[in-house]
Amino acid sequence: MWIAQSLKKPLLVGIVWFLLAFDGKPALGAESPEETEKLQYTSWGLLYGWIDAREEQRDGANNEMDEYTAMLLSSLTYALRQEGYEFSFQEQLKESPVAIGSDLPETPRPILYGLERAQETRSRWLVVVRTYRERTRFIWSIGIYDGLSQTLVVSDSSFLFPGLSALPQLDETVGRILANWKKKQEEVVNPVEVVEQRQLFKRTQDGVMVYLGSPSQGIVIGTLQEPSLLAPYIPMGVGKPLSITLEKEGYWSKEVVLPKGITDRPFRLPALQKKTDQAWWAATTLARLMGAELGRRWYVMPDRFFFSLSDALWMNYTFQQGAYPVFHTEIRGEFGMYLQRAVDAPFRITMGMALGGIYTWIPAFADEIGRIDLVMDPLFIGLEYHFPTWAIFIKNRFPFALGTGYLDRAWMEIPGMGPQFWSVGVLIK
């Protein structure tokens, strides 16, 4: 293990990796005459940068290098030295060490600056290391650039949980990227143009966490609190699609793909749909225009199966001389489900069944207490369009009266229209 051979005490890692860079004479690799005149094939330079976002570091002015960053640099330096590569220069990245996700501007084009330094020192290779230390994770990205073609050759990024098990993982990371690098040198590779800007995301909702990749294996880009979020620099090929994941507590997570990758245009993130376990709704129907219905839903599975209990009150009146207003109220319970596959789909189809009772009375007849008609809906269907915290819906019932009151035992219909019991309403999550 490289780190086990080169590091004994975490407090000395910063000194050790620096001394390793200059200890001993470098072995020479194969060079072509053209490369020798311009750049030394076995010479490499280092740009590094780290951000410490741990709570104990937020209020302090501690500028010492993070110990895991030093371990990673030590492992990288030792491995390259064992391969016969000569260390030429090291510099800290020319960008402000602000928290990931900050929209503060950084010094432009740091990679181009590093490639210029490589030209000045006649170094063929430029290694760029960025690390981010938070309370529970240590995140890093490594990129190796070819000073001859001035393109990115290989890159790698990952994270670990600080502890003793981190040392072998850092060595494995270095070994993996160097193996890929050597393999690339043996192949005929077309130069890859790498973007130099940072992606700007436009906010749609507050408090949304943005990850590069998946939340479990990806890298935290930041949290949307301001109107926009400037992501940290990510060395990606121009036009290469980039997958990000959005998360917010109480909302469904969503994977989004930037089809053209990182560009200089702001990318507006979509809104996440709230996970619904309870909701209120209000509606009116074609047959009950002089009234309204109020109900509440309880979801057995969020945005999948639900029970609903509602109460409707309406009046029938012909507005003719000698006519009396007739009042109705219906208490109704229903069980429904969503048919679409995605639980967070904006457009949804519902289907279910219901059972209710309609009480009818005529206030003009003081001696008539009214009657109750039991009604069963073997089927209702509905269409809903969802926004993050509310939705609009339209629903049609197919009720059957059981003949317990004023209604006959038969399918209910609107005269001249058939079973057109359409409801239009609003759902508040």
Secondary structure, 3 states (H helix, E strand, C coil): CHHHHHCCCHHHHHHHHHHHHHCCCCCCCCCCHHHHHHCEEEEEEEEEEEEECCHHHHCCCCCCCCHHHHHHHHHHHHHHHHCCCEEEEEEECCCCCCCCECCCCCCCCHHHHHHHHHHHCCEEEEEEEEEEECCCCEEEEEEEEECCCCEEEEEEEEEECCCCCHHHHHHHHHHHHHHHHHHHHHCCCCCCCECCCCCEEECCCCCEEEEECCCCCCEEEEEECCCEEECCCCCCECCCCEEEEEECCCECCEEEEECCCCCCCCEECCCCCECCCEEEEEEEECCCCCEEEEEEEEEEECCCEEEEEEEEEEEECCCCCCCCCEEEEEEEEEEEEECCCCCCCCEEEEEEEEEEEEEEECCCCCCCCCEEEEEEEEEEEEEEEECCCEEEEEEEECCEEECCCCCCEEECCECCCECCEEEEEEEEC
